[in-house]
Amino acid sequence: MTDAGYAVLTFDYRGFGESDGERGWINPDMQLEDLSSAITYIETRSDLDARRIGCFGHGGTGGGNAIIASALDTRVKAVAVMEAISDGISWLQGMRTEADWQSFVDRVSANRRQRVLTGRGEIVDPREELMVATPDRRAESTRRGVDDRVGNEFQLASAEALMRYRPIDFIDRISPRAILLTTVERGVVVPEDHAFRLFERAKPPKKLLRQAGTRSYTQYRENYDLLLGQF
């Protein structure tokens, strides 16, 4: 993107990468605060144009956070998201059989009560017990280094925040600013029906790019020129 002429700010959410903060949480509410702070930081830079801020996010809550942040913050003038989820409950439930889903809901409820009584919650592997890893993810070698840095000990209570998470309730507030949504046909990491629901709720100007013949973890390599060309 910098080769295309954009100035790009990337950062680690609290508790991730090189940022401070308690590890082991996936909490979009806190991540949205961090994203807002990043936008404010841009305003402090004399070498950046704070009147022309765009927000980009990819994958699950990454795309969803870009949608919500942009809906709530008019400092963002355009939004581009890849494979964003429309709401957390349908995303988490769609990974599981009905029996597994009911068991998961009961487990999250029991953990909520335990945390109230003891101050301690259950620790889980986020890729197997919060989300359920697809065969594509397990086979994708580029994910292993990222997964190692993120770690495998997360609070089960993160599921409570994910179940409340609903980017679809915010996306119509982005207009009249432009939004680009991308999805992968027959995608299993974030099924494309999430993009369809988001696109239907969004107001113009809007665009939906559907990619065929690729997968969630290979689209960046296989469709690099196509994706960058949308900007």
C-alpha positions in Angstrom: 0.0 0.0 0.0 2.9 2.3 0.6 4.1 1.5 -2.9 0.7 2.7 -4.1 1.2 6.1 -2.4 -0.6 5.5 0.9 0.8 6.4 4.3 0.0 3.4 6.5 -0.2 3.2 10.3 -0.3 -0.3 11.8 -0.4 -1.1 15.5 -0.8 -4.0 18.0 -4.0 -4.1 20.1 -3.4 -4.0 23.8 -2.3 -7.4 25.0 -1.0 -8.4 21.6 2.4 -8.1 19.9 4.6 -5.4 21.4 1.8 -3.5 23.1 1.3 -3.4 26.9 -1.8 -4.7 28.5 -3.1 -8.0 29.9 -2.6 -10.9 27.6 -5.3 -13.5 26.8 -8.3 -11.4 25.8 -10.2 -11.0 22.6 -12.4 -8.0 23.5 -13.6 -5.9 20.6 -14.8 -3.2 23.0 -11.2 -2.6 24.1 -9.8 -3.0 20.6 -12.2 -0.3 19.4 -10.8 2.1 22.0 -7.3 1.3 20.7 -8.4 1.9 17.1 -9.9 5.3 18.1 -6.6 6.2 19.8 -4.7 5.3 16.6 -6.9 7.7 14.6 -6.2 10.4 17.2 -2.5 9.7 16.9 -2.7 10.4 13.2 -4.0 13.8 14.0 -0.8 14.6 16.0 1.4 13.8 13.0 2.4 16.8 10.8 3.5 14.4 8.0 0.0 12.8 7.7 -3.2 14.3 6.4 -5.8 13.8 9.1 -8.5 15.0 6.7 -8.1 11.9 4.5 -8.1 8.9 6.9 -9.2 5.5 5.7 -9.7 2.5 7.8 -8.8 -1.1 6.8 -9.4 -4.4 8.5 -9.3 -8.0 7.6 -10.6 -11.2 9.0 -13.4 -11.7 11.6 -13.2 -9.0 14.2 -10.4 -7.1 12.3 -12.9 -6.2 9.6 -15.7 -5.8 12.0 -13.7 -3.4 14.2 -13.0 -1.2 11.1 -16.8 -1.1 10.4 -17.8 -0.1 13.9 -15.0 2.4 14.4 -15.7 4.1 11.1 -19.5 4.2 11.8 -18.8 5.9 15.1 -15.9 8.2 14.1 -16.5 10.6 11.2 -12.8 11.3 11.1 -12.7 8.1 8.9 -13.5 9.0 5.3 -13.5 5.6 3.7 -13.5 1.9 4.8 -12.2 -1.3 3.3 -12.7 -4.7 5.0 -11.9 -8.3 4.0 -14.0 -11.2 5.3 -15.6 -9.2 8.2 -18.2 -11.0 10.4 -21.7 -9.5 10.6 -22.3 -10.7 14.2 -20.4 -12.8 16.7 -23.1 -15.3 17.6 -23.8 -16.5 14.1 -20.1 -16.7 13.4 -19.3 -18.8 16.5 -22.4 -20.9 16.1 -21.7 -21.6 12.4 -18.5 -23.4 13.3 -20.3 -26.0 15.5 -23.0 -28.6 15.3 -26.1 -27.7 17.2 -25.2 -30.0 20.1 -21.7 -28.6 20.3 -23.1 -25.0 20.2 -25.5 -25.7 23.2 -22.6 -27.3 25.1 -20.4 -24.2 24.3 -23.1 -21.8 25.5 -23.5 -23.7 28.7 -19.8 -23.7 29.3 -19.5 -19.9 28.7 -22.5 -19.4 31.2 -20.9 -21.6 33.8 -17.6 -19.7 33.4 -19.3 -16.4 33.8 -20.7 -17.5 37.2 -17.3 -18.8 38.2 -15.6 -15.5 37.5 -18.1 -13.6 39.6 -17.7 -15.9 42.5 -13.9 -16.5 42.4 -12.4 -13.8 40.1 -10.9 -16.5 37.9 -12.0 -17.8 34.6 -11.3 -20.8 32.4 -8.3 -20.6 30.1 -8.7 -22.0 26.6 -6.9 -22.3 23.2 -8.5 -19.5 21.1 -8.1 -21.4 17.8 -9.8 -24.6 19.0 -12.1 -23.6 21.9 -13.3 -20.1 21.0 -13.2 -20.4 17.2 -12.9 -23.8 15.7 -9.9 -24.1 13.3 -10.7 -25.2 9.8 -8.5 -27.7 7.9 -7.3 -24.8 5.8 -6.0 -23.0 8.8 -4.3 -26.0 10.2 -2.6 -26.6 6.9 -1.6 -23.0 6.2 2.1 -22.6 7.1 2.0 -18.8 7.2 -0.4 -18.9 10.2 2.0 -20.8 12.4 4.3 -18.0 13.2 1.4 -15.6 13.9 -0.2 -18.2 16.1 3.0 -18.8 18.0 3.3 -15.0 18.8 -0.3 -14.7 19.8 -0.1 -17.7 22.1 -2.7 -20.4 23.1 -3.9 -19.3 26.5 -6.9 -17.0 26.4 -9.9 -16.3 28.6 -13.0 -18.2 27.8 -14.8 -15.0 28.9 -13.7 -13.5 25.6 -16.7 -15.4 24.1 -19.1 -13.2 26.1 -17.7 -10.1 24.2 -17.8 -11.9 20.9 -21.4 -12.9 21.4 -22.4 -9.2 21.9 -20.4 -8.2 18.9 -22.6 -6.9 16.0 -20.9 -4.9 13.2 -24.1 -5.2 11.2 -25.9 -2.9 13.6 -23.4 -0.1 12.7 -22.6 -0.4 9.0 -25.5 1.7 7.8 -24.1 4.7 9.7 -21.0 4.8 7.5 -22.8 6.4 4.6 -22.2 8.8 2.8 -18.6 7.7 3.2 -17.6 4.8 0.9 -17.2 1.2 2.1 -15.6 -1.8 0.2 -16.4 -5.4 1.4 -14.6 -8.4 0.1 -15.4 -12.1 0.6 -14.3 -15.5 -0.6 -16.9 -17.7 -2.4 -17.5 -20.9 -0.4 -15.3 -19.5 2.3 -15.3 -21.4 5.6 -13.3 -19.1 7.9 -15.9 -16.3 7.5 -18.8 -17.7 5.4 -19.8 -15.3 2.6 -23.3 -14.9 3.9 -21.8 -12.5 6.5 -20.6 -10.2 3.7 -24.0 -10.5 2.0 -25.8 -9.4 5.2 -23.4 -6.5 5.7 -23.6 -5.3 2.1 -27.4 -5.4 2.2 -27.5 -3.3 5.4 -24.9 -0.8 4.2 -26.0 2.3 2.4 -24.3 3.8 -0.7 -21.7 4.3 -1.8 -20.8 0.6 -1.3 -19.1 -2.2 -3.2 -18.8 -6.0 -2.7 -16.0 -8.0 -4.2 -16.5 -11.8 -4.4 -13.4 -13.8 -5.0 -13.7 -17.2 -6.7 -11.1 -20.0 -6.9 -9.2 -19.0 -3.8 -9.3 -19.5 0.0 -9.2 -17.3 3.0 -5.5 -17.9 3.7 -4.3 -17.8 0.1 -6.3 -14.9 -1.3 -3.6 -12.4 -0.3 -1.0 -14.1 -2.4 -3.2 -15.3 -5.3 -5.3 -12.2 -5.7 -2.8 -9.6 -4.6 -3.1 -7.4 -7.7 -6.9 -7.7 -7.8 -7.3 -6.8 -4.1 -4.9 -3.9 -4.2 -6.5 -2.6 -7.3 -9.7 -1.9 -5.4 -8.0 0.9 -3.6 
